[in-house]
Amino acid sequence: MNYATCCKPIPGDSVIGHFTTNGLVVHQERCKNILSIREDPSQCFPVNWHEELQREFSTDVKILASDEPGLLATMAAAITNASTNIESIHTQELDQGT
């Protein structure tokens, strides 16, 4: 079993299984890459998370915040306090009207 890299499902997400030539791939139910396939019951089926699943998952987090001194340090501290790790980061300044 593999976890889709397009939507990066993590425990607690609603998920769906899809059989490929590489075996079972688990996607988030709302994944855009699975929408056209999920209508075919021979291709997709519901799956659930095992309650005792113990492994690390990589996921994306999107944060919208007002720029201020120390903002990145505050966010990094919150992530560290949750016993998690930052693998990479991308920042982007948005227009004032957005």
N, C-alpha and C positions, 0 to 999 in steps of 0.2 A: 504494500500500500504506500502511496506517495501523496503528499500534500501539494496542491496546485501552487505554483509560484506566482501566478497572475493575481490571485485574490488573497493568498496567504491566510487560510483559515486557521483559527486558534480555538481552543476549547471554549465552549459557550456560544460560538457562532452556530447558526442554522446551516447545516451542510447537506450536500448531496454527493453521491458516488457516481463515477463515470468510468466504464471500462475502456481502456485504450490498449494499444499493442504493447505498452509498457506495464500493463496491469491496472489495478484500481487507483484512480486519482480522486481525491476528495477536494471539492470546491465549496466556497460559500454559496448558499442558495441564490444570492443576488448577483453572483459573478456574471459579467457580461459575456465571457467566453463560453459559458455553459447554457445560456438562454435558448439558443436555437436547438440544442441537442436535448435538453431536458424534457421536451414534449414527447419524445420517443421512449416509452417504458422499457424497451429492450436495451437502451443505451444508458439510462440513468435510473437510479433508485435512491430512496431515502436511507441515510445512515445516521447514526448517533455517536456521540463521543463516549468512550469508556470512562466511567467515573473515576477510576484510579490511574488514568493516563499520566505518566511521569516522564516528561521529556521537554526539551527546550523548543520553542517556536520562534521564528522570525516573523515580524509583522511590520507594517507601516503605521505611523501615527502622524496625523495632520493636526497641527495646532495653529489657530489664528489668534494673534495677540497684538496689542499695541506695543510698539517699540519703546523701550525704556532701558536705562542703564541697568545691567545685571540680569536682564530677562533670560538670556541663555543659561547663565549660571543657576538661576532659580529653577528653570525647567530641568537642567541636568541633575541638580540635587534631588528633585522630586523623583526622577527616574531611578537614581541610585538608591534612594530610601525605599523604593518598592522592590529592591533586590533584583533589578533588571540592568541591562547594559545597552548602550548606544553603539550600534555597529557603524552607522553613517548618519550624516545630517546634511540637509539642504535648506538654505534659507532664501526667502524671496520677499522683497519689499513690494507691497501692493499699492496701487493708487489710493489716494485719500478717499475717493468716492466709492470704493468697494468695501 
